[in-house]
Amino acid sequence: MDIGPTTAADLRELDALIVKPEVMRGYFGAVLAPRHAREILLGEWQSCQANPAAAHLVLRCPQHGRIEIAGAGFLLEGELRFFVAPARQRQGLGRALVAALRRAAEEHQLNELSAWVFPENHASAKLLEACGFTARAAMHVVPYERCSARPVLQYRLSLDARPAVVFGLAAQPRAGH
């Protein structure tokens, strides 16, 4: 597994992932027209390129004898969004991607991270909670295209929390030592 900055060349492979309905539902909260999903992905990447305190990362893993993109995420103004391809979920890749986004936030000296999760996206909610995020607020949003307004939960994490322990990156002290 390798996590690094998204390049313009990576966008073609990300484009093929982001237009899959199961990815769109988790990432955007709705199935969009592929053209619209592509525009949003490109807009997010361009916003991150234009902001020195932002990061857009891809997650690469070996698959079928070659390296393929298994997910992506971005950090912009303290907010993060991420996805892992459905076939690669529940393998620790989401945790690694969130940890990489957190490291980018710490490098940019941000004080807090937030992420918005649709209530039915239990996997993302559990992952964020396992990484130390807590649900703080719920609100209704006007979603993309012609879908009706839907609630979304905000998760937050203070970057003053113990980073290595929260993300499982360092051994926790054993009892009695």
Backbone hydrogen bonds in HBPLUS format (Angstrom, degrees):
<---DONOR---> <-ACCEPTOR-->    atom                        ^
c    i                          cat <-CA-CA->   ^        H-A-AA   ^      H-
h    n   atom  resd res      DA  || num        DHA   H-A  angle D-A-AA Bond
n    s   type  num  typ     dist DA aas  dist angle  dist       angle   num
A0002-ASP N   A0060-ARG O   2.87 MM  58  5.09 148.7  1.96 147.4 153.4     1
A0060-ARG N   A0002-ASP O   2.72 MM  58  5.09 176.5  1.72 164.1 165.2     2
A0004-GLY N   A0058-VAL O   3.08 MM  54  5.66 153.8  2.16 153.2 160.3     3
A0058-VAL N   A0004-GLY O   2.80 MM  54  5.66 159.9  1.84 166.7 171.4     4
A0006-THR N   A0056-HIS O   2.88 MM  50  5.70 153.5  1.95 145.6 142.9     5
A0010-ASP N   A0007-THR O   3.03 MM   3  5.13 128.2  2.30  97.9 111.6     6
A0011-LEU N   A0008-ALA O   3.22 MM   3  5.42 141.1  2.38 100.6 110.9     7
A0014-LEU N   A0010-ASP O   2.91 MM   4  6.18 160.6  1.95 157.1 163.6     8
A0015-ASP N   A0011-LEU O   2.73 MM   4  5.78 148.2  1.83 142.8 151.7     9
A0016-ALA N   A0012-ARG O   3.29 MM   4  6.61 147.0  2.41 139.3 145.8    10
A0017-LEU N   A0013-GLU O   3.33 MM   4  6.69 141.2  2.50 138.1 147.9    11
A0017-LEU N   A0014-LEU O   3.02 MM   3  5.07 125.2  2.33  97.0 111.7    12
A0018-ILE N   A0014-LEU O   2.82 MM   4  6.01 169.4  1.83 166.2 168.1    13
A0020-LYS N   A0017-LEU O   3.18 MM   3  5.75 167.0  2.20 117.9 121.7    14
A0023-VAL N   A0020-LYS O   2.94 MM   3  5.40 131.3  2.18 114.2 127.3    15
A0024-MET N   A0020-LYS O   2.96 MM   4  6.23 165.4  1.98 159.4 164.3    16
A0025-ARG N   A0021-PRO O   2.97 MM   4  6.14 162.0  2.00 154.0 157.5    17
A0027-TYR N   A0023-VAL O   2.90 MM   4  6.02 167.6  1.92 161.6 165.7    18
A0028-PHE N   A0024-MET O   2.72 MM   4  5.27 155.8  1.78 142.1 150.8    19
A0029-GLY N   A0025-ARG O   2.95 MM   4  4.41 123.7  2.27 104.8 118.0    20
A0036-HIS N   A0033-ALA O   2.84 MM   3  5.30 122.2  2.18 113.7 128.3    21
A0037-ALA N   A0033-ALA O   3.10 MM   4  6.46 158.7  2.15 156.3 163.0    22
A0038-ARG N   A0034-PRO O   2.92 MM   4  6.13 161.0  1.96 153.9 158.8    23
A0039-GLU N   A0035-ARG O   3.01 MM   4  6.25 153.3  2.08 143.6 150.8    24
A0040-ILE N   A0036-HIS O   3.01 MM   4  6.29 157.6  2.06 151.1 156.6    25
A0041-LEU N   A0037-ALA O   2.99 MM   4  6.23 166.6  2.01 152.9 156.3    26
A0042-LEU N   A0038-ARG O   2.93 MM   4  6.11 169.6  1.95 153.7 156.4    27
A0043-GLY N   A0039-GLU O   2.86 MM   4  5.97 157.3  1.91 144.9 152.1    28
A0044-GLU N   A0040-ILE O   2.86 MM   4  6.10 157.4  1.91 154.4 159.9    29
A0045-TRP N   A0041-LEU O   3.02 MM   4  6.26 165.2  2.05 152.4 156.3    30
A0046-GLN N   A0042-LEU O   2.87 MM   4  6.07 165.8  1.89 154.3 158.4    31
A0047-SER N   A0043-GLY O   2.92 MM   4  6.05 157.0  1.97 146.0 152.4    32
A0048-CYS N   A0044-GLU O   3.03 MM   4  6.29 155.0  2.09 147.9 154.4    33
A0049-GLN N   A0045-TRP O   2.95 MM   4  6.25 148.6  2.05 147.5 156.9    34
A0050-ALA N   A0046-GLN O   3.03 MM   4  6.23 144.5  2.16 145.9 154.7    35
A0051-ASN N   A0048-CYS O   3.34 MM   3  5.21 150.9  2.43  96.2 104.4    36
A0054-ALA N   A0051-ASN O   3.12 MM   3  5.43 144.2  2.25 124.3 121.9    37
A0055-ALA N   A0075-LEU O   2.97 MM  20  5.09 156.4  2.03 141.0 145.9    38
A0075-LEU N   A0055-ALA O   2.74 MM  20  5.09 155.4  1.79 153.8 159.2    39
A0057-LEU N   A0073-GLY O   2.77 MM  16  5.37 163.0  1.80 162.7 168.2    40
A0073-GLY N   A0057-LEU O   2.97 MM  16  5.37 153.3  2.05 148.3 151.0    41
A0059-LEU N   A0071-GLY O   2.89 MM  12  4.99 164.9  1.91 138.4 135.1    42
A0070-ALA N   A0059-LEU O   2.67 MM  11  5.51 163.5  1.70 159.0 165.1    43
A0061-CYS N   A0068-GLU O   2.86 MM   7  5.55 162.2  1.89 161.0 163.8    44
A0068-GLU N   A0061-CYS O   2.85 MM   7  5.55 171.4  1.85 157.6 155.6    45
A0063-GLN N   A0066-ARG O   2.66 MM   3  5.46 161.2  1.69 166.5 173.0    46
A0066-ARG N   A0063-GLN O   3.09 MM   3  5.46 158.7  2.13 114.2 120.9    47
A0085-ALA N   A0070-ALA O   2.66 MM  15  5.32 172.6  1.67 152.8 155.1    48
A0072-ALA N   A0083-PHE O   2.97 MM  11  5.66 146.8  2.09 148.1 157.9    49
A0083-PHE N   A0072-ALA O   2.84 MM  11  5.66 146.2  1.96 164.2 172.2    50
A0074-PHE N   A0081-ARG O   2.79 MM   7  5.52 151.0  1.88 153.4 162.2    51
A0081-ARG N   A0074-PHE O   3.03 MM   7  5.52 148.4  2.13 149.0 157.3    52
A0076-LEU N   A0079-GLU O   2.90 MM   3  5.37 161.2  1.94 152.1 157.1    53
A0079-GLU N   A0076-LEU O   3.05 MM   3  5.37 164.2  2.08 116.7 119.6    54
A0114-SER N   A0078-GLY O   2.85 MM  36  6.22 141.4  2.00 155.2 159.9    55
A0080-LEU N   A0114-SER O   2.84 MM  34  6.25 160.4  1.88 169.0 175.6    56
A0088-ARG N   A0085-ALA O   2.81 MM   3  5.39 153.6  1.88 122.5 131.2    57
A0089-GLN N   A0086-PRO O   3.36 MM   3  5.35 171.3  2.37 106.3 108.8    58
A0096-ALA N   A0092-GLY O   3.13 MM   4  6.33 155.3  2.20 140.9 147.6    59
A0097-LEU N   A0093-LEU O   2.90 MM   4  6.14 153.4  1.97 148.1 155.5    60
A0098-VAL N   A0094-GLY O   2.88 MM   4  6.12 163.6  1.91 155.1 159.0    61
A0099-ALA N   A0095-ARG O   2.91 MM   4  6.06 155.9  1.97 145.8 153.0    62
A0100-ALA N   A0096-ALA O   2.98 MM   4  6.20 150.7  2.07 142.1 149.7    63
A0101-LEU N   A0097-LEU O   2.98 MM   4  6.26 153.9  2.05 147.2 154.4    64
A0102-ARG N   A0098-VAL O   2.86 MM   4  6.10 149.5  1.95 145.5 154.5    65
A0103-ARG N   A0099-ALA O   2.91 MM   4  6.20 156.6  1.96 147.0 153.0    66
A0104-ALA N   A0100-ALA O   3.05 MM   4  6.32 154.3  2.12 143.1 149.8    67
A0105-ALA N   A0101-LEU O   2.98 MM   4  6.28 152.5  2.06 143.6 151.1    68
A0106-GLU N   A0102-ARG O   2.86 MM   4  6.20 156.6  1.92 154.9 161.3    69
A0107-GLU N   A0103-ARG O   2.88 MM   4  6.14 153.9  1.95 148.6 155.9    70
A0108-HIS N   A0104-ALA O   3.06 MM   4  6.31 141.8  2.21 141.9 151.8    71
A0110-LEU N   A0105-ALA O   2.97 MM   5  5.37 176.4  1.97 150.0 150.6    72
A0109-GLN N   A0106-GLU O   2.97 MM   3  4.76 157.1  2.02 102.3 107.3    73
A0159-LEU N   A0111-ASN O   2.84 MM  48  5.21 176.9  1.84 138.1 137.7    74
A0113-LEU N   A0157-LEU O   2.88 MM  44  5.17 159.2  1.92 148.3 155.3    75
A0157-LEU N   A0113-LEU O   2.91 MM  44  5.17 146.7  2.03 147.6 148.6    76
A0115-ALA N   A0155-TYR O   2.84 MM  40  5.16 144.9  1.96 143.9 151.0    77
A0155-TYR N   A0115-ALA O   2.72 MM  40  5.16 165.9  1.74 161.6 166.5    78
A0117-VAL N   A0153-LEU O   2.75 MM  36  5.14 159.9  1.79 150.4 157.4    79
A0153-LEU N   A0117-VAL O   2.75 MM  36  5.14 173.9  1.75 153.6 151.4    80
A0121-ASN N   A0118-PHE O   2.84 MM   3  5.47 163.1  1.87 127.5 133.3    81
A0125-ALA N   A0121-ASN O   3.17 MM   4  6.47 165.4  2.20 153.4 157.9    82
A0126-LYS N   A0122-HIS O   2.87 MM   4  6.03 166.7  1.89 154.8 157.9    83
A0127-LEU N   A0123-ALA O   2.96 MM   4  6.11 157.8  2.01 145.8 152.5    84
A0128-LEU N   A0124-SER O   2.89 MM   4  6.08 169.7  1.90 155.4 157.7    85
A0129-GLU N   A0125-ALA O   2.98 MM   4  6.18 161.2  2.02 149.4 154.9    86
A0130-ALA N   A0126-LYS O   2.86 MM   4  6.05 154.2  1.93 147.3 154.6    87
A0131-CYS N   A0127-LEU O   3.01 MM   4  6.28 131.3  2.25 142.0 155.4    88
A0131-CYS N   A0128-LEU O   3.07 MM   3  5.01 132.3  2.31  94.0 107.4    89
A0133-PHE N   A0128-LEU O   2.90 MM   5  5.24 152.9  1.97 153.1 144.3    90
A0132-GLY N   A0129-GLU O   3.05 MM   3  5.13 161.3  2.08 108.9 111.3    91
A0134-THR N   A0156-ARG O   2.93 MM  22  5.50 153.4  2.00 146.7 152.8    92
A0156-ARG N   A0134-THR O   2.90 MM  22  5.50 156.5  1.96 146.5 150.1    93
A0136-ARG N   A0154-GLN O   2.78 MM  18  5.69 168.4  1.80 164.6 166.0    94
A0154-GLN N   A0137-ALA O   2.70 MM  17  5.19 164.7  1.73 161.3 162.4    95
A0139-MET N   A0152-VAL O   2.99 MM  13  5.57 154.4  2.06 152.5 160.7    96
A0152-VAL N   A0139-MET O   2.77 MM  13  5.57 140.4  1.92 157.3 170.4    97
A0141-VAL N   A0150-ARG O   2.82 MM   9  5.54 160.3  1.86 147.8 151.7    98
A0150-ARG N   A0141-VAL O   3.11 MM   9  5.54 142.7  2.25 144.8 153.3    99
A0161-ALA N   A0158-SER O   3.20 MM   3  5.88 168.6  2.21 115.9 119.1   100
A0166-VAL N   A0162-ARG O   2.91 MM   4  5.85 165.5  1.94 161.7 166.7   101
A0167-PHE N   A0163-PRO O   3.17 MM   4  6.23 161.7  2.21 151.3 154.8   102
A0169-LEU N   A0164-ALA O   2.75 MM   5  4.81 143.5  1.88 153.5 156.2   103
A0168-GLY N   A0165-VAL O   3.08 MM   3  4.97 159.1  2.13 101.8 108.2   104
A0177-HIS N   A0174-ARG O   3.16 MM   3  5.76 151.1  2.25 141.6 139.3   105
